[in-house]
Amino acid sequence: MKQIFYITSDPERACGVEDLLPGFHIIYSDNSQIAFSIANEGVNIKNFVTPYSNSTEKLISLSEVKEYIKLFDNRELNVIVFKNSGEIESSSQFYGYNLINVSYKLQKEIENKINIVWLFSDLNEIRFPRNEISERLEDLEYESIKYKLGNEFVIQFMFGHTGNSTFFIDSKEEFDLVKNKYPKRVVKISQRINGPSYTTNAVVTPYGIVVGGISEQITGIAGLTASRGGTVGNDFSCRHLDDKTKEEIINKTMIIGEKLSTLGFIGGFGVDFVIDKDTLEIFVIEVNARQTASMSYASYLQRKNKIVPIMLWHILTLLKHNFDEELILMKQDEQDWINHSIYQFIRSNDKLEYNYLNNPNINASQVIFRNLYNFDLQVIEQFPSGLYRIRGRTPNESALLEGDEEEYPAVFKLNENGWTNLCFVKRSHSILDIHNNEDFLIYFSGEKSVVSPFGEIGRIQMLAPAFENKESTYLKGFVYDVVNCIKENSRLVRYE
């Protein structure tokens, strides 16, 4: 196996198979708490301080990083990042790195929210919501858009993330507010499709399209994000998907993947869908030509369910690995079934069936809480990241319930249905450490890290759905209580 160096500001992005691949290294720049837990798994992980802790571009340009990489391999310096950029490509070329991500130019072309309509216009099986594109938002009038697209519509700019370039409009006042703020922007305005949205993780491999880690997108929850369209988590229980709908989503993802392949794209990508709640018609709303934000978590869940992790497909494909060769992995108990499943995919004459069978509904979810302000925040006092459970009314009672002689390392007051303590069990970064649906993970930004508007402050990961039932639009009550508890026991201030 080749040496591979994942360079990132946040090491969570590099996780999912970090303890499987020999020769895998993580180089990061923030003050991440999970680095200790990752290192305890025997993973090579190294921190480099930069003036901009959340910038992969600045990190990859450090000469100290190259010197570190050369300690392990002075020949082919294989580097991977979460999301490519022009600056990253320039630095990689300057330092002689073999940056294995797809080119920034191709990635940008595909991820352009306006280009997407033209790029996939030849695919009869793919439908987009009715839309109108304009070179300048100021040229459009509310009544005209309303007449063409309906009372509710969505404004999108070319690029953005976590909802910071997507605006849900249902009144002239809202339309004028966006129009006056961004009059010169190139814009796509689309019909609003009411219904659940789903995202797929997928990889363009030399043998076809692998699809895995289908999840419902949790969006626009008040108190977790300031954006109505902002993503605040993923629910893998697929509560709205019957067999036919799931197979259709997988098939559409594969069709898009095949189109990407003709453009020269390889590796991981993601597709966002929305399902019309009345007609059940499936519309494509976005294609991400890179590793998705949920790929790491989805990979852990797949490993728990003996499914080849999507992150493994992504990294091996970018490395141009010979899939006919048997993988030698660091976890002997996972090596045989992973090799067997890879072999099944390569030899399969029905890739749709393979992908369908390898996408079971999984009772697991993650909930993200973001910066709600329009300015940067800096973490002054962090909340401990790790494995948690909710237990008794006092620290002693919490420990006694487990039959422990010692108390938990940390206990935080939590007012939730009489169970008033949030109990810290141990440091952990992986859902693989959880073996029941009572325990869950909390991940919180590192001390001194800077969180931009709409940026992630922390997340909760659990082996349970985020919602009570199929129809619910509210998260389970304890999630809100835990988020409030985390906020009360941490401190973030405006970053000047």
C-alpha positions as CSV (number, residue, x, y, z in Angstrom):
1,M,0.0,0.0,0.0
2,K,1.3,3.5,-0.9
3,Q,1.9,6.1,1.7
4,I,-1.0,8.7,1.7
5,F,-1.1,12.0,3.6
6,Y,-4.5,13.5,4.2
7,I,-3.9,17.3,4.8
8,T,-6.8,19.1,6.5
9,S,-7.6,21.8,9.1
10,D,-10.0,19.4,10.8
11,P,-8.9,15.7,11.3
12,E,-12.5,14.5,11.4
13,R,-12.6,15.0,7.6
14,A,-9.9,12.4,7.2
15,C,-11.6,9.7,9.3
16,G,-13.6,6.7,8.4
17,V,-10.8,4.3,7.4
18,E,-7.8,5.9,9.2
19,D,-7.2,2.8,11.3
20,L,-7.6,0.4,8.3
21,L,-5.0,1.6,5.8
22,P,-1.3,1.0,6.5
23,G,0.7,4.1,5.4
24,F,-2.2,6.5,6.1
25,H,-1.2,9.8,7.7
26,I,-3.3,12.8,8.9
27,I,-1.8,16.2,9.0
28,Y,-4.0,18.9,10.6
29,S,-3.8,22.4,11.9
30,D,-6.5,23.2,14.4
31,N,-6.6,22.3,18.1
32,S,-8.8,19.3,17.6
33,Q,-9.7,17.3,20.7
34,I,-10.2,14.1,18.7
35,A,-6.5,13.9,17.7
36,F,-5.7,12.2,20.9
37,S,-8.3,9.5,20.3
38,I,-7.1,9.0,16.7
39,A,-3.5,8.6,17.8
40,N,-4.6,6.0,20.3
41,E,-5.7,3.9,17.4
42,G,-2.1,3.7,16.2
43,V,-2.7,6.3,13.4
44,N,0.1,8.6,12.3
45,I,-1.3,12.1,13.0
46,K,0.6,15.3,13.3
47,N,-0.4,18.8,14.2
48,F,1.2,21.9,12.6
49,V,0.2,25.4,13.8
50,T,-0.5,28.0,11.2
51,P,-1.7,31.6,11.5
52,Y,-5.0,30.5,10.0
53,S,-6.1,27.3,11.8
54,N,-9.0,26.6,9.6
55,S,-7.2,26.9,6.3
56,T,-6.0,23.8,4.4
57,E,-4.5,26.2,1.8
58,K,-2.1,27.7,4.4
59,L,-1.3,24.3,6.0
60,I,-0.3,22.6,2.8
61,S,2.1,25.5,1.9
62,L,4.2,25.0,5.0
63,S,7.7,23.8,4.3
64,E,7.7,21.9,7.7
65,V,4.8,19.8,6.3
66,K,6.9,18.7,3.3
67,E,9.9,17.8,5.6
68,Y,7.5,15.7,7.7
69,I,6.1,13.9,4.7
70,K,9.6,13.1,3.4
71,L,10.4,11.3,6.7
72,F,8.1,8.6,5.5
73,D,8.4,8.6,1.7
74,N,10.9,10.6,-0.3
75,R,9.6,9.3,-3.6
76,E,5.9,9.7,-4.4
77,L,4.4,12.3,-2.0
78,N,0.8,11.3,-2.3
79,V,-1.5,14.0,-0.8
80,I,-5.3,14.2,-0.5
81,V,-7.5,17.1,0.8
82,F,-11.2,17.4,1.6
83,K,-11.9,20.0,-1.1
84,N,-9.5,21.1,-3.8
85,S,-8.7,24.7,-4.7
86,G,-6.5,26.7,-7.0
87,E,-4.2,27.6,-4.2
88,I,-3.9,24.0,-3.0
89,E,-3.0,22.9,-6.5
90,S,-0.4,25.6,-6.8
91,S,1.3,24.7,-3.5
92,S,1.2,21.0,-4.4
93,Q,3.0,21.7,-7.7
94,F,5.5,23.9,-6.0
95,Y,6.4,21.4,-3.3
96,G,6.3,18.4,-5.6
97,Y,3.2,16.7,-4.1
98,N,1.2,14.2,-6.0
99,L,-2.2,15.7,-5.2
100,I,-4.6,12.9,-6.0
101,N,-7.8,14.9,-5.8
102,V,-9.6,15.6,-9.1
103,S,-8.6,19.0,-10.7
104,Y,-10.0,22.1,-9.2
105,K,-11.2,23.2,-12.6
106,L,-13.3,20.1,-13.1
107,Q,-14.6,20.2,-9.5
108,K,-15.6,23.8,-9.9
109,E,-17.4,23.2,-13.2
110,I,-19.5,20.4,-11.7
111,E,-20.3,22.1,-8.4
112,N,-21.5,25.3,-10.0
113,K,-25.2,25.4,-9.0
114,I,-26.1,27.1,-12.2
115,N,-24.0,25.0,-14.6
116,I,-25.5,21.8,-13.2
117,V,-28.8,22.3,-15.2
118,W,-26.9,22.4,-18.5
119,L,-24.2,19.9,-17.6
120,F,-26.8,17.1,-17.0
121,S,-29.4,18.3,-19.5
122,D,-28.8,15.2,-21.8
123,L,-29.8,12.8,-19.0
124,N,-33.5,12.0,-19.6
125,E,-33.8,10.1,-16.3
126,I,-32.7,13.2,-14.3
127,R,-35.1,16.0,-13.4
128,F,-34.5,19.4,-11.9
129,P,-37.1,21.7,-10.4
130,R,-38.4,24.3,-12.9
131,N,-36.0,27.2,-12.8
132,E,-34.9,30.5,-14.3
133,I,-31.3,31.7,-14.7
134,S,-30.3,35.4,-14.8
135,E,-27.0,37.2,-15.1
136,R,-28.0,39.7,-12.5
137,L,-30.5,39.3,-9.7
138,E,-31.5,43.0,-10.0
139,D,-33.0,42.3,-13.4
140,L,-35.7,40.0,-12.0
141,E,-39.1,41.0,-10.6
142,Y,-40.9,39.2,-7.8
143,E,-44.3,39.0,-9.5
144,S,-42.9,37.6,-12.7
145,I,-41.0,34.9,-10.8
146,K,-44.0,34.1,-8.7
147,Y,-46.1,33.7,-11.9
148,K,-43.6,31.3,-13.5
149,L,-42.5,29.2,-10.4
150,G,-45.2,29.6,-7.8
151,N,-45.6,31.3,-4.5
152,E,-42.6,29.6,-3.0
153,F,-39.2,29.5,-4.7
154,V,-35.5,29.1,-4.0
155,I,-32.7,31.5,-4.9
156,Q,-29.2,30.0,-5.4
157,F,-25.9,31.6,-6.3
158,M,-23.1,29.7,-8.1
159,F,-21.2,28.5,-5.1
160,G,-21.7,28.1,-1.4
161,H,-21.9,25.7,1.5
162,T,-24.2,24.8,4.5
163,G,-26.9,27.0,3.1
164,N,-25.1,30.3,2.9
165,S,-25.9,30.8,-0.8
166,T,-29.4,29.3,-0.8
167,F,-32.5,31.4,0.2
168,F,-36.0,30.2,0.6
169,I,-38.5,32.8,-0.6
170,D,-42.2,33.0,0.2
171,S,-42.9,36.7,0.1
172,K,-41.9,39.9,-1.8
173,E,-40.2,41.3,1.3
174,E,-37.9,38.3,1.5
175,F,-37.2,38.5,-2.3
176,D,-36.4,42.2,-2.1
177,L,-34.1,41.7,0.9
178,V,-31.9,39.3,-1.1
179,K,-32.2,41.2,-4.3
180,N,-31.0,44.5,-2.6
181,K,-28.1,42.8,-0.9
182,Y,-26.8,40.9,-3.9
183,P,-28.1,42.8,-7.0
184,K,-25.2,41.9,-9.3
185,R,-25.0,38.2,-8.6
186,V,-25.6,35.5,-11.3
187,V,-28.5,33.6,-9.9
188,K,-30.6,30.5,-10.4
189,I,-34.2,30.7,-9.1
190,S,-36.0,27.4,-8.8
191,Q,-39.4,26.1,-8.0
192,R,-39.7,25.1,-4.3
193,I,-40.3,21.3,-4.0
194,N,-41.9,20.5,-0.7
195,G,-40.8,17.2,0.7
196,P,-37.9,15.5,2.3
197,S,-34.4,15.9,1.0
198,Y,-31.8,13.0,0.7
199,T,-28.1,12.9,0.0
200,T,-26.1,10.0,-1.4
201,N,-22.4,9.3,-1.1
202,A,-20.9,7.7,-4.2
203,V,-17.6,7.0,-6.0
204,V,-16.7,6.8,-9.6
205,T,-14.4,3.8,-9.8
206,P,-12.7,2.1,-12.8
207,Y,-15.3,-0.7,-12.4
208,G,-18.5,1.4,-12.1
209,I,-20.3,3.6,-9.7
210,V,-20.4,2.6,-6.0
211,V,-23.3,4.2,-4.0
212,G,-23.4,4.1,-0.2
213,G,-24.4,6.0,2.9
214,I,-27.8,7.3,1.9
215,S,-29.2,9.8,4.4
216,E,-32.0,12.3,4.9
217,Q,-30.6,15.8,5.1
218,I,-31.7,17.6,8.3
219,T,-32.1,21.2,7.4
220,G,-33.1,24.6,8.7
221,I,-33.7,23.6,12.4
222,A,-34.1,26.7,14.5
223,G,-31.4,27.1,17.1
224,L,-29.0,24.9,15.1
225,T,-28.5,27.2,12.1
226,A,-29.5,30.7,11.0
227,S,-30.3,29.5,7.5
228,R,-33.6,28.0,6.5
229,G,-31.7,25.9,3.9
230,G,-28.7,25.2,6.1
231,T,-27.8,21.5,6.6
232,V,-27.6,20.5,10.3
233,G,-27.2,16.8,10.1
234,N,-28.0,13.4,8.5
235,D,-30.4,10.6,9.4
236,F,-29.5,7.3,8.0
237,S,-32.8,5.5,8.9
238,C,-34.3,6.5,5.5
239,R,-37.7,6.9,7.1
240,H,-39.4,8.2,3.9
241,L,-37.9,5.7,1.4
242,D,-39.7,2.5,0.4
243,D,-37.8,0.0,-1.7
244,K,-38.8,1.4,-5.0
245,T,-37.9,5.0,-4.1
246,K,-34.5,4.0,-2.7
247,E,-33.7,2.0,-5.8
248,E,-34.6,5.0,-7.9
249,I,-32.4,7.3,-5.9
250,I,-29.5,4.8,-6.2
251,N,-30.1,4.5,-10.0
252,K,-30.2,8.2,-10.5
253,T,-26.9,8.6,-8.6
254,M,-25.3,5.9,-10.8
255,I,-26.5,7.7,-13.9
256,I,-25.0,11.0,-12.7
257,G,-21.8,9.1,-11.8
258,E,-21.5,7.7,-15.3
259,K,-21.9,11.2,-16.7
260,L,-19.1,12.5,-14.4
261,S,-16.9,9.6,-15.6
262,T,-17.3,10.8,-19.2
263,L,-16.0,14.2,-18.0
264,G,-12.8,12.6,-16.6
265,F,-14.0,12.6,-13.0
266,I,-12.9,9.9,-10.6
267,G,-13.4,9.4,-6.8
268,G,-16.0,10.5,-4.4
269,F,-19.0,12.7,-5.1
270,G,-22.5,13.4,-3.6
271,V,-25.9,14.0,-5.0
272,D,-28.7,15.9,-3.2
273,F,-32.3,15.0,-4.0
274,V,-35.7,16.3,-2.9
275,I,-38.8,14.1,-3.1
276,D,-42.1,15.8,-3.8
277,K,-44.3,14.8,-0.9
278,D,-47.5,14.8,-3.0
279,T,-46.3,13.2,-6.3
280,L,-43.3,11.3,-4.9
281,E,-41.3,12.5,-7.9
282,I,-37.5,12.7,-7.3
283,F,-35.7,15.9,-8.3
284,V,-31.9,16.6,-8.3
285,I,-31.0,19.8,-6.5
286,E,-27.2,19.6,-6.2
287,V,-24.1,17.6,-7.2
288,N,-20.9,17.8,-5.1
289,A,-17.8,16.8,-7.0
290,R,-15.8,15.8,-4.0
291,Q,-15.9,14.0,-0.7
292,T,-19.1,14.9,1.1
293,A,-19.2,16.2,4.6
294,S,-21.0,13.0,5.8
295,M,-18.6,10.6,4.1
296,S,-16.5,10.0,7.3
297,Y,-19.5,9.2,9.5
298,A,-21.2,7.1,6.8
299,S,-18.0,5.0,6.5
300,Y,-18.0,4.2,10.2
301,L,-21.7,3.2,10.0
302,Q,-20.9,1.0,7.0
303,R,-18.1,-0.8,8.8
304,K,-20.5,-1.5,11.7
305,N,-22.8,-3.1,9.2
306,K,-20.1,-5.0,7.2
307,I,-20.3,-2.8,4.1
308,V,-17.2,-1.6,2.3
309,P,-16.8,2.0,3.6
310,I,-17.3,4.7,1.0
311,M,-14.2,6.5,2.1
312,L,-12.1,3.4,1.3
313,W,-13.5,3.3,-2.2
314,H,-12.8,7.1,-2.5
315,I,-9.1,6.9,-1.4
316,L,-8.2,3.7,-3.3
317,T,-9.7,5.1,-6.5
318,L,-7.8,8.4,-6.3
319,L,-4.6,6.4,-5.5
320,K,-5.3,4.4,-8.7
321,H,-5.1,1.2,-6.6
322,N,-5.2,-2.1,-8.5
323,F,-8.5,-3.5,-7.1
324,D,-7.6,-7.0,-8.4
325,E,-5.0,-7.2,-5.7
326,E,-6.1,-8.2,-2.2
327,L,-6.0,-5.5,0.3
328,I,-3.8,-5.9,3.4
329,L,-5.5,-3.9,6.2
330,M,-4.6,-3.1,9.7
331,K,-7.8,-4.6,11.1
332,Q,-7.5,-8.4,10.5
333,D,-11.2,-9.0,11.5
334,E,-12.3,-6.6,8.7
335,Q,-9.9,-7.6,6.0
336,D,-11.6,-10.7,4.7
337,W,-15.1,-9.4,4.3
338,I,-13.9,-6.1,2.8
339,N,-11.9,-8.0,0.2
340,H,-14.7,-10.3,-0.6
341,S,-17.2,-7.5,-1.0
342,I,-14.9,-5.5,-3.3
343,Y,-14.4,-8.7,-5.4
344,Q,-18.2,-9.0,-5.6
345,F,-18.6,-5.5,-6.9
346,I,-15.8,-5.8,-9.5
347,R,-17.3,-9.1,-10.9
348,S,-20.9,-8.1,-10.6
349,N,-22.9,-7.7,-13.8
350,D,-25.7,-5.9,-11.9
351,K,-24.1,-2.9,-10.1
352,L,-27.6,-1.5,-9.2
353,E,-28.4,-4.7,-7.3
354,Y,-25.1,-4.6,-5.5
355,N,-25.6,-1.0,-4.5
356,Y,-29.2,-1.7,-3.4
357,L,-28.2,-4.6,-1.2
358,N,-25.4,-2.6,0.4
359,N,-27.7,0.3,1.4
360,P,-29.8,-1.0,4.2
361,N,-31.7,1.5,6.5
362,I,-29.4,2.2,9.4
363,N,-30.8,3.5,12.7
364,A,-28.1,6.2,13.2
365,S,-27.9,10.0,12.8
366,Q,-25.7,13.0,13.4
367,V,-26.9,16.5,14.4
368,I,-24.8,19.6,13.8
369,F,-25.1,22.9,15.5
370,R,-23.6,26.0,13.8
371,N,-22.6,29.6,14.4
372,L,-25.9,31.5,14.4
373,Y,-24.3,34.9,14.1
374,N,-23.1,37.0,11.0
375,F,-19.6,37.3,12.5
376,D,-16.8,34.9,13.4
377,L,-16.7,33.2,16.8
378,Q,-13.6,31.9,18.6
379,V,-13.7,29.1,21.1
380,I,-12.3,30.2,24.4
381,E,-13.6,27.4,26.6
382,Q,-14.3,24.1,24.7
383,F,-16.7,21.3,25.7
384,P,-15.0,17.9,26.1
385,S,-15.4,15.8,23.0
386,G,-16.0,12.1,23.5
387,L,-18.4,9.3,24.4
388,Y,-21.4,10.3,26.5
389,R,-24.6,9.0,28.1
390,I,-27.5,10.4,30.1
391,R,-27.7,9.1,33.6
392,G,-28.7,9.9,37.2
393,R,-29.6,13.0,39.2
394,T,-26.3,13.2,41.0
395,P,-22.7,12.3,40.0
396,N,-22.7,9.5,42.6
397,E,-26.1,8.1,41.4
398,S,-24.8,8.2,37.8
399,A,-21.9,6.0,38.7
400,L,-23.9,3.7,40.9
401,L,-26.3,3.0,38.0
402,E,-23.4,1.5,36.1
403,G,-22.1,-0.4,39.1
404,D,-19.0,1.7,39.0
405,E,-17.0,2.5,42.1
406,E,-15.7,5.7,40.6
407,E,-17.6,8.6,39.3
408,Y,-17.6,9.7,35.6
409,P,-14.6,11.9,34.7
410,A,-17.1,14.8,34.1
411,V,-20.8,15.3,34.7
412,F,-22.9,18.2,33.3
413,K,-26.4,19.1,34.5
414,L,-29.1,18.2,32.0
415,N,-32.8,18.9,32.6
416,E,-34.4,16.2,30.5
417,N,-37.4,14.2,31.7
418,G,-35.9,13.8,35.2
419,W,-32.6,12.4,34.0
420,T,-30.5,15.4,34.8
421,N,-26.8,14.5,34.0
422,L,-24.9,14.4,30.8
423,C,-22.1,12.0,31.7
424,F,-18.7,11.9,30.0
425,V,-17.5,8.3,29.6
426,K,-14.2,8.6,27.7
427,R,-12.4,10.2,24.8
428,S,-13.6,8.9,21.5
429,H,-13.9,10.1,17.9
430,S,-15.6,7.0,16.3
431,I,-19.1,5.6,16.4
432,L,-17.4,2.2,16.3
433,D,-16.9,2.7,20.0
434,I,-20.6,2.6,20.6
435,H,-22.3,-0.7,21.2
436,N,-25.8,0.3,22.3
437,N,-28.3,3.1,21.5
438,E,-28.0,4.8,24.8
439,D,-24.4,6.1,24.3
440,F,-23.6,8.9,21.8
441,L,-20.6,10.9,20.7
442,I,-20.2,14.7,21.1
443,Y,-17.6,16.5,18.9
444,F,-16.8,20.1,19.7
445,S,-14.5,22.5,18.0
446,G,-10.9,22.9,19.4
447,E,-9.8,25.6,21.8
448,K,-8.9,28.9,20.0
449,S,-10.4,27.7,16.7
450,V,-12.4,30.2,14.7
451,V,-15.9,29.4,13.5
452,S,-17.2,31.5,10.6
453,P,-20.9,32.3,10.1
454,F,-22.9,29.1,9.3
455,G,-19.7,27.2,10.3
456,E,-19.9,24.1,12.5
457,I,-19.4,24.5,16.3
458,G,-20.1,20.9,17.2
459,R,-22.1,17.7,16.5
460,I,-23.8,14.8,18.1
461,Q,-23.6,11.3,16.6
462,M,-25.8,8.5,17.8
463,L,-27.0,5.0,16.9
464,A,-30.6,6.1,16.7
465,P,-32.8,8.1,14.3
466,A,-32.8,11.8,14.9
467,F,-36.6,12.0,14.7
468,E,-39.4,10.3,16.7
469,N,-41.3,9.0,13.6
470,K,-41.8,9.3,9.9
471,E,-43.9,12.5,10.0
472,S,-42.0,14.4,12.7
473,T,-40.3,17.7,11.8
474,Y,-38.8,18.1,15.2
475,L,-35.7,16.3,16.5
476,K,-35.9,14.1,19.6
477,G,-36.2,16.2,22.7
478,F,-33.0,15.1,24.3
479,V,-31.0,16.4,21.3
480,Y,-32.1,20.0,22.0
481,D,-31.3,19.5,25.7
482,V,-27.8,18.2,25.0
483,V,-27.1,21.1,22.5
484,N,-28.2,23.6,25.2
485,C,-26.1,21.9,27.8
486,I,-23.0,22.1,25.5
487,K,-23.6,25.8,24.9
488,E,-24.0,26.5,28.6
489,N,-20.8,24.7,29.4
490,S,-18.6,26.2,26.7
491,R,-17.7,29.8,25.8
492,L,-17.3,31.4,22.4
493,V,-16.7,35.1,21.8
494,R,-16.8,37.4,18.8
495,Y,-13.5,37.1,16.9
496,E,-12.0,40.4,16.0
